[in-house]
């Protein structure tokens, strides 16, 4: 697969991406990278069963998140910044697959680095602690695994760009759309510089599903769980969107309303610009 690890297999046969220390085996199965972040598919196998009281999602009634998480810390050394160690502290979002296995995704932000990543690079990732919160959410009850899990990752940019470069008669349109394994980013052209008008992009997948944000950038949508072979992008007047349009979708009776008019149909009626983008497989 196109994993940025190895062209022939999902996991290198030599076990370069599996390390065991103090009874915990860490396996990295996929590494993806876009200009914002590295995404690492990761699993943790414990020889001793994981304690029940760190399975927060199962045991805390009104827990906000629909996943459990492990705090991963260590340091990274990137080939494009060879003389600097970068402190690593990120939450890995995942699920307890069974009593011994926690599997999920670690997102490592790269946008805050001083140096811009090259399209391919190596990363020496040295992990030294894995921490789980406890159902009581107190420091005393945390479960901490310490060890040395070292990896040498070969990372390459995973991205597809569709250049659009068009505006309508009102001077509103799209520059480009960039899709990576986990994110889709829209680059609108607006009139903010000439008359201070901003436009909000609403994005729908091939099934007409509204795509949710990736992180806190509204022009960046997550692709996980969506069919992005084709996307429809609509630009709306920002004030109208914030004050009126989005309310159609976020209203309590949307399930009823969509039987006569879907959110995409509603947005299409009010948008100032529309573009359908198809991505080659």
KOLTI-701188 format. One line per 5 residues: their letters; for each residue x, z, y of N, C-alpha, C. Coordinates in steps of 0.05 Angstrom, whole numbers, plus 5000, padded with zeros to 4 digits. Each point is the difference from the previous one (the first is absolute). Layout:
<nodes>
A	X,Z,Y,X,Z,Y,X,Z,Y | ...;
</nodes>
This chain:
<nodes>
XXXXX	5016,5000,4976,4984,5000,5024,5017,5000,5025 | 4987,4995,5023,5015,5000,5026,5002,5028,5010 | 5017,5016,4988,5000,5029,5006,5023,5008,5018 | 5018,4982,5006,5023,5008,5015,5020,5016,4984 | 4996,5003,4974,5019,5014,4983,5015,4981,4983;
XXXXX	4986,4983,4986,5013,4984,4980,4980,4977,4993 | 5009,4975,4999,4981,4978,4998,4988,4998,4972 | 5013,5012,4980,4991,4995,4972,4983,5023,4990 | 5003,5024,5010,4985,5022,4989,4992,5019,5022 | 4979,5016,4994,4990,5019,5020,5020,5023,5003;
XXXXX	5012,5009,4978,5020,5022,5001,5026,4990,4987 | 5022,5004,5013,5026,4991,4989,5004,5012,4972 | 5010,4984,4982,5003,5009,4972,5021,5022,4998 | 5019,5001,5018,5022,5019,4998,4992,5028,5009 | 4975,5003,5008,4991,5027,5008,5011,5009,5027;
XXXXX	5009,4981,5016,5012,5007,5026,4979,5015,5018 | 4975,4996,4994,4979,5012,5017,4987,5024,4986 | 5013,5012,4980,4990,5024,4988,5022,5021,5000 | 4994,5024,5010,5019,5022,5000,4987,5026,4992 | 5014,5015,4983,4989,5026,4991,5018,5022,5010;
XXXXX	4988,5021,5011,5015,5023,5010,4982,5025,4998 | 5011,5022,4989,4985,5025,4998,4972,4997,4988 | 4997,4983,4980,4974,4998,4986,4980,4981,5013 | 5008,4987,5022,4982,4981,5013,5013,4972,4999 | 4985,4981,4990,5010,4972,5000,4985,4985,5022;
XXXXX	5015,4988,5018,4989,4984,5022,5005,4971,4993 | 4978,4984,5000,5002,4971,4994,4989,4985,5024 | 5016,4981,5010,4991,4982,5021,4994,4973,4987 | 4975,4990,5002,4994,4976,4986,4999,4975,5018 | 4994,5004,5026,4998,4978,5018,5010,5009,5027;
XXXXX	5014,4982,5014,5008,5005,5028,4992,4976,5016 | 4983,5004,5020,4992,4979,5018,5009,5008,5028 | 5004,4980,5017,5008,5007,5027,4988,4980,5019 | 4988,5010,5022,4993,4983,5022,5015,5012,5024 | 4997,4987,5023,5016,5009,5023,4994,5029,5008;
XXXXX	4976,5011,4992,4993,5027,5008,5010,5021,4981 | 5000,4994,4974,5003,5021,4980,5009,4989,4973 | 5012,5018,4984,5005,4995,4972,4978,5014,4984 | 4989,4986,4981,4980,5012,4982,5012,5001,4972 | 5000,5024,4989,5012,5004,4974,4980,5012,4980;
XXXXX	4994,4984,4979,4982,5010,4979,5017,5019,4982 | 4990,5024,4996,5016,5022,4990,4985,5016,4979 | 5013,5009,4979,4987,5020,4983,5019,5023,4994 | 4988,5024,4997,5015,5024,4994,4991,5010,4973 | 5019,5003,4982,4993,5011,4973,5013,5027,4997;
XXXXX	4984,5020,4993,5011,5027,4997,4999,5008,4970 | 5023,5009,4990,5001,5009,4972,4980,5023,4995 | 5000,5019,5018,4979,5021,5000,4975,4989,5012 | 4976,5008,4991,4976,4990,5014,5000,5009,5029 | 4989,4983,5017,4997,5008,5028,4980,5022,5002;
XXXXX	5004,5020,5017,4980,5022,5002,4973,4990,5010 | 4979,5012,4991,4973,4992,5007,4995,5004,5030 | 5012,5021,5012,4992,5007,5027,5013,4982,5022 | 5016,4979,4991,5009,4981,5020,4982,4975,4999 | 4981,4999,4982,4981,4978,4999,4977,5005,5019;
XXXXX	5007,4997,5026,4982,5009,5021,4973,4985,5000 | 5002,4974,4996,4977,4983,5001,4979,5009,4980 | 5009,5009,4976,4982,5009,4979,4988,5028,5005 | 5014,5016,5016,4993,5028,5001,4991,5010,5027 | 5004,4984,5021,4991,5009,5027,4975,4984,5007;
XXXXX	4978,5014,5005,4974,4987,5001,4998,4979,5023 | 5007,5008,5024,4996,4981,5023,5027,4989,5009 | 5018,4995,4982,5026,4988,5007,4996,4973,5013 | 5013,4996,5023,4995,4975,5015,5010,4975,4986 | 5023,5002,4988,5013,4976,4989,4989,4993,4972;
XXXXX	5001,4974,4994,4991,4992,4973,5024,4995,4981 | 5022,5013,5007,5024,4998,4983,5015,5027,5002 | 5018,5005,4981,5018,5023,5003,5026,4989,5013 | 5017,5019,5008,5025,4990,5012,5024,5019,4994 | 5023,4987,4999,5025,5015,4996,5018,4995,5024;
XXXXX	5012,5021,5011,5019,4996,5022,5028,4994,4988 | 5010,4977,5007,5026,4991,4989,5021,5002,5022 | 5022,5013,4993,5021,5001,5021,5028,4993,4988 | 5017,4990,5018,5027,4991,4992,5012,4985,5023 | 5016,4980,4994,5012,4984,5021,5004,4971,4990;
XXXXX	4998,4982,5019,5004,4971,4994,5025,4991,5015 | 5015,4982,4987,5021,4985,5014,4994,4971,4997 | 4996,4986,5022,4993,4971,5000,5025,4984,5005 | 5001,4976,4987,5024,4983,5003,5003,4989,5028 | 4977,4999,5016,5003,4990,5027,5007,5023,5020;
XXXXX	5002,5024,4989,5010,5023,5016,5018,5017,4982 | 5022,4988,4990,5015,5012,4978,5013,5027,5007 | 5005,5006,5025,5014,5024,5007,4981,5023,5007 | 4973,4995,4997,4981,5021,5007,4982,5007,4977 | 4997,5026,4995,4980,5009,4981,4974,5006,5015;
XXXXX	4978,4990,4989,4974,5004,5013,4985,5021,4984 | 4992,5021,5013,4984,5021,4987,4974,4989,4990 | 4993,5006,4975,4975,4990,4988,4982,5024,4995 | 4976,4999,5012,4979,5019,4994,4973,4985,5002 | 4988,4995,4978,4975,4985,5000,4981,5011,4978;
XXXXX	4974,4997,5005,4981,5008,4979,4995,4976,4982 | 5002,5004,4974,4993,4981,4980,4971,5005,4993 | 4983,4979,5004,4971,5003,4994,4996,4991,4971 | 4985,5015,4984,4997,4992,4973,4979,5015,4985 | 5001,4998,4973,4981,5013,4982,5014,5012,4976;
XXXXX	4990,5021,4989,5010,5011,4975,4988,4983,4978 | 5017,4983,4988,4990,4982,4978,4994,5016,4975 | 5017,5020,4995,4996,5019,4978,5014,5026,5007 | 5002,5019,4982,5012,5026,5006,5029,4999,5008 | 5013,4978,4991,5029,4998,5005,5008,4979,5020;
XXXXX	4981,4985,5010,5007,4976,5016,4985,4999,5027 | 5015,4996,5021,4988,4996,5027,5010,4972,5009 | 4981,4982,5007,5009,4973,5007,4986,4992,5026 | 5015,4984,5016,4988,4992,5026,5019,4983,5016 | 4997,5003,5027,5014,4982,5018,5014,5016,5022;
XXXXX	5025,4994,5005,5015,5012,5022,5004,4979,5022 | 4991,5006,5024,5005,4982,5023,5022,5012,5017 | 5022,4985,5004,5022,5009,5016,5000,4984,5025 | 4995,5013,5023,4998,4986,5026,5028,4990,5008 | 5001,4975,5009,5026,4989,5009,4999,4993,5029;
XXXXX	4976,5002,5012,4997,4990,5028,5014,5018,5020 | 5007,5025,4991,5013,5019,5019,5030,4998,4998 | 5011,4984,4983,5029,4998,4997,5012,4987,5025 | 5025,5007,5006,5013,4989,5024,5007,4970,4995 | 5006,4994,4975,5009,4973,4994,4978,4985,4984;
XXXXX	4996,4975,5006,4979,4986,4986,5009,4991,4972 | 4983,5004,4980,5008,4993,4973,5004,4969,4997 | 5019,4993,4983,5004,4972,4994,4979,4992,4978 | 4997,4974,4996,4979,4991,4981,5005,5009,4971 | 5026,5003,4993,5006,5012,4974,5021,5022,5006;
XXXXX	4998,5022,4986,5019,5021,5004,5001,5018,4976 | 5020,5017,4998,5001,5020,4979,4995,5028,5013 | 4989,5017,4984,4994,5027,5009,5009,5020,4979 | 5018,5018,5007,5007,5022,4982,4981,5023,5007 | 4982,5005,4981,4980,5021,5004,5007,5024,4983;
XXXXX	5006,5023,5013,5008,5024,4986,4978,5021,5005 | 4984,5005,4980,4978,5020,5003,5010,5027,4990 | 4993,5021,5014,5009,5027,4992,4978,5020,4996 | 4976,4994,5009,4978,5019,4994,4973,4986,5001 | 4982,5011,4982,4973,4990,4997,4982,5025,5002;
XXXXX	4982,4999,5020,4984,5025,5005,4971,4994,4999 | 4985,5016,4985,4971,4998,4999,4987,5024,5014 | 4980,4995,5016,4984,5023,5010,4984,5011,4977 | 4990,5025,5005,4984,5014,4981,4972,5002,5011 | 4980,5005,4983,4972,5002,5009,4997,5020,5023;
XXXXX	5018,5020,5002,4998,5020,5021,5013,4990,5027 | 5014,4978,4998,5014,4989,5024,5018,5020,5014 | 5012,5018,4985,5020,5018,5013,5027,4993,4990 | 5020,5005,5017,5028,4994,4993,5009,5014,4975 | 4990,5025,4997,5008,5016,4977,4992,4987,4973;
XXXXX	4978,4985,5001,4989,4989,4975,5009,4971,4995 | 5016,4989,5018,5009,4972,4995,5016,4998,4974 | 4998,4977,4987,5016,4995,4977,5022,4981,5008 | 5025,5009,4998,5023,4983,5009,5018,4994,4976 | 5006,4974,4997,5019,4991,4980,5024,4990,5015;
XXXXX	5023,5012,4993,5025,4991,5013,5017,4986,4979 | 5015,4980,5009,5017,4985,4982,5015,4978,5015 | 5012,4982,4985,5014,4978,5012,4991,4974,4987 | 4984,4985,5015,4989,4975,4990,5011,4978,5018 | 5020,4985,4991,5013,4980,5017,4994,4972,4990;
XXXXX	4994,4983,5019,4994,4972,4993,5014,4981,5019 | 5008,4977,4989,5010,4978,5017,4980,4977,4999 | 4986,4996,5022,4978,4981,5000,5009,4974,5014 | 4991,4978,4987,5003,4974,5013,4973,4993,5012 | 4999,4996,5026,4974,4997,5014,4999,4974,5014;
XXXXX	4977,4986,4997,4998,4975,5016,4973,4998,5013 | 5000,4986,5022,4976,4997,5016,4978,4985,4984 | 4976,5012,5001,4978,4988,4985,4979,4993,5021 | 4999,4975,5009,4982,4994,5022,4992,4970,5000 | 4975,4996,5008,4990,4972,5004,4989,4999,5028;
XXXXX	5009,4979,5015,4991,4997,5028,4984,4974,5003 | 4977,5002,5012,4985,4976,5008,5001,4998,5030 | 5013,4980,5010,5001,4995,5029,4974,4987,5009 | 4987,5011,5020,4975,4988,5009,5004,4988,5028 | 5011,5016,5019,5006,4990,5027,4978,4983,5012;
XXXXX	4976,5012,5003,4979,4986,5014,4984,5019,5017 | 4989,4989,5022,4982,5016,5016,4976,4982,5006 | 4977,5012,5005,4976,4985,5007,4999,4995,5030 | 4978,4989,5010,4997,4993,5028,5003,5025,5018 | 4994,5023,4989,5002,5025,5016,5028,5012,4999;
XXXXX	5019,4987,4986,5027,5010,4998,5003,5022,4980 | 4982,5002,4981,5001,5022,4980,5004,4987,4972 | 5018,5011,4984,5004,4989,4973,5020,5016,4984 | 5014,4985,4983,5019,5014,4981,5027,4987,5002 | 5021,5017,4999,5027,4991,4998,5007,4994,4971;
XXXXX	4996,5021,4983,5007,4997,4971,4987,5023,4985 | 5001,4997,4973,4991,5021,4982,5022,5004,4979 | 5008,5024,4996,5022,5006,4981,4989,5018,4978 | 5004,4991,4975,4990,5015,4977,5024,5009,4983 | 5000,5026,4993,5019,5010,4981,4985,5012,4977;
XXXXX	5014,5011,4980,4986,5010,4976,4979,5021,5007 | 5005,5016,5020,4982,5022,5006,4987,5000,5027 | 5008,4981,5017,4989,4999,5027,4995,4972,5009 | 4980,4997,5018,4995,4974,5013,4999,5006,5030 | 5016,4986,5015,5001,5005,5029,4992,4976,5016;
XXXXX	4983,5004,5019,4989,4979,5017,5013,5002,5028 | 5009,4977,5010,5012,4999,5027,4982,4984,5018 | 4982,5013,5014,4981,4986,5018,5014,4990,5026 | 4990,4979,5011,5007,4992,5028,4977,5008,5017 | 5006,5016,5021,4977,5009,5017,5006,4993,5029;
XXXXX	4985,5011,5019,5004,4994,5028,5007,5025,5015 | 5013,5019,4986,5005,5026,5013,5019,4997,5023 | 5018,4981,4999,5020,4997,5021,4988,4987,5025 | 4981,4982,4996,4988,4987,5024,4976,5015,5012 | 4981,5008,4983,4977,5014,5011,4994,5027,4987;
XXXXX	5019,5010,4985,4997,5027,4989,4980,5003,4978 | 4991,4977,4988,4980,5002,4979,5013,5001,4973 | 4991,5020,4984,5011,5003,4973,4979,4992,4980 | 5009,4991,4977,4981,4992,4978,5008,5015,4975 | 4979,5007,4985,5004,5015,4975,4996,4981,4977;
XXXXX	5019,5001,4981,4998,4983,4976,4985,5015,4978 | 4979,4988,4989,4986,5011,4976,5006,4980,4978 | 5008,5011,4976,5010,4984,4978,4984,5004,4975 | 4992,4978,4987,4984,5001,4976,5015,4985,4977 | 4998,5011,4976,5013,4987,4977,4982,4977,4989;
XXXXX	5009,4988,4978,4987,4977,4989,4971,5007,4991 | 4995,5025,4995,4973,5009,4991,4983,5010,5024 | 5010,4997,5024,4985,5009,5023,5002,5030,5005 | 5019,5013,4986,5004,5029,5004,5018,5005,5025 | 4991,5019,5016,5017,5007,5024,5025,5014,4990;
XXXXX	5023,4991,5008,5026,5011,4991,5007,5024,5017 | 5008,5021,4986,5007,5025,5014,5028,5000,5011 | 5005,5018,5020,5026,5001,5013,5022,5009,4981 | 5024,4990,5004,5024,5010,4987,5015,5016,5021 | 5002,5026,4996,5013,5017,5021,4982,5000,5024;
XXXXX	5012,5004,5024,4983,5003,5023,5000,4977,5020 | 5010,4977,4990,5000,4976,5017,4975,4984,4994 | 4982,4995,5019,4975,4987,4994,5003,4971,4991 | 5022,4987,5009,5004,4972,4992,5012,4998,4972 | 5005,5023,4988,5013,5000,4973,4980,5011,4980;
XXXXX	4993,4983,4979,4980,5008,4980,5013,5003,4973 | 4990,5018,4983,5010,5002,4974,4989,4979,4981 | 5016,4989,4982,4991,4979,4982,4992,5011,4973 | 5009,5025,4994,4994,5012,4974,4970,5002,4996 | 4990,4988,4978,4972,5002,4994,4983,4978,5012;
XXXXX	5012,4982,5015,4986,4978,5013,5009,4973,4988 | 4982,4980,5000,5007,4973,4992,5009,4985,5026 | 5027,4997,5002,5011,4988,5025,5009,4972,4996 | 4989,4986,4979,5006,4972,4997,4989,4985,5025 | 4980,5011,5012,4988,4988,5024,4991,5024,5018;
XXXXX	5006,4998,5026,4990,5021,5018,4986,4986,5024 | 4981,5013,5011,4986,4991,5025,5006,5020,5022 | 5011,4990,5022,5008,5016,5023,4982,4993,5023 | 4989,5021,5012,4983,4997,5024,5011,5016,5023 | 5002,4988,5023,5009,5016,5024,4975,5006,5017;
XXXXX	4997,5025,5007,4978,5009,5016,5010,5013,5025 | 4984,4999,5021,5006,5015,5025,5003,5029,4993 | 5022,5012,5008,5007,5027,4991,4979,5021,5008 | 4991,4999,5025,4980,5019,5009,4974,4997,4984 | 4991,4975,4997,4976,4996,4985,5003,5009,4971;
XXXXX	5023,4996,4988,5005,5008,4973,4998,5031,4998 | 5015,5013,5017,5001,5030,4999,4973,5013,5005 | 4986,4989,5020,4975,5013,5008,4976,4992,4984 | 5001,4977,4987,4976,4990,4987,5004,4988,4972 | 5018,4981,4998,5001,4984,4975,5007,5017,4975;
XXXXX	5021,5017,5002,5008,5014,4976,4979,5020,4991 | 4982,5008,5018,4979,5018,4993,4981,4989,4979 | 4998,4973,4999,4982,4987,4980,5010,5007,4972 | 5026,4999,4997,5012,5005,4973,5001,5030,4994 | 5007,5016,5020,5004,5029,4995,4974,5016,5002;
XXXXX	4977,4987,5003,4975,5014,5002,4991,5009,4972 | 4983,5021,5000,4992,5011,4974,4982,4981,4984 | 4986,4982,5014,4981,4983,4986,5012,4972,4995 | 5027,4998,5001,5012,4973,4996,4992,4987,4973 | 5000,5017,4979,4993,4989,4973,4973,4985,5001;
XXXXX	4981,5011,5016,4974,4987,5002,5002,4975,5018 | 5014,5003,5023,5002,4978,5019,5013,4975,4988 | 5020,5005,4982,5016,4977,4991,4984,4982,4982 | 4978,5009,4990,4983,4983,4983,4989,4977,5016 | 4996,5004,5026,4990,4978,5017,5023,4988,5016;
XXXXX	5020,5016,5008,5023,4988,5014,5025,5017,4994 | 5020,4987,4987,5025,5014,4994,5015,5005,5025 | 5020,5019,4998,5016,5006,5023,5016,4975,5009 | 5009,4984,4981,5015,4976,5007,4982,4980,5015 | 4976,4997,4992,4981,4982,5014,4995,5010,5028;
XXXXX	4997,5027,5002,4995,5012,5027,5024,4996,5018 | 5024,5005,4990,5024,4996,5016,5003,4970,5008 | 4994,4982,4981,5003,4971,5005,4983,4992,5024 | 4976,5013,5003,4982,4993,5023,5012,5009,5027 | 5017,5021,4999,5009,5011,5026,5029,4993,5006;
XXXXX	5015,4989,4980,5028,4995,5004,5005,4978,5020 | 5023,5002,5014,5007,4978,5019,5018,4980,4987 | 5011,5007,4976,5018,4982,4986,4999,5006,4970 | 5001,4980,4984,4999,5004,4971,5020,4981,4986 | 5014,5010,4980,5018,4983,4985,5000,5009,4971;
XXXXX	4998,4980,4982,5002,5005,4971,5028,4993,4991 | 5014,5018,4986,5027,4995,4991,5001,5001,4970 | 5011,4980,4987,5003,5000,4971,5030,5003,4993 | 5006,5018,4981,5027,5004,4992,5005,4987,4973 | 5021,4984,4998,5007,4988,4974,5009,5023,4982;
X	4994,4996,4974,5007,5021,4981,5031,5000,4997;
</nodes>
